Amino acid sequence: MPNPGRSLASNAKIILGDEPTGNLDGANTQNIIDILCSLAHEKGYCVIIVTHDMEVAEAADEALRMRDGELRLDNPTKQMHK
């Protein structure tokens, strides 16, 4: 996510993040997770993230996992945030 400001300034309600916490320490990773969750739940953004960080993936309302060339729902029993 090289320029999150541009995403927010464009009036688009979709944010795409490619490893948005990849080079951050734990505290800043949590800050980014909190910001993205707030944008999704309070401001109505659709936040789509690609990550290898399980902490980031576990914060998602829905997670898809690529395994053996197939895209699968990773958390089918997790309740959606309202």
C-alpha angles and dihedrals in degrees: 000000000000098000115020090166091065090052092052095043095052096071089233113136094214124088119190116197123188105196092328092179098037098121100028133109121241097268094050091043088057091047091055092046090051093049094048092046090049091051090050100043103031104028101033099243122154104228117196117184133183110204146152090202109105092200090060092044092050091055090060123103088221129014131195121196128202109221127165091347094307128109110224136180103252101196109030094161098047113113117240117244113246 
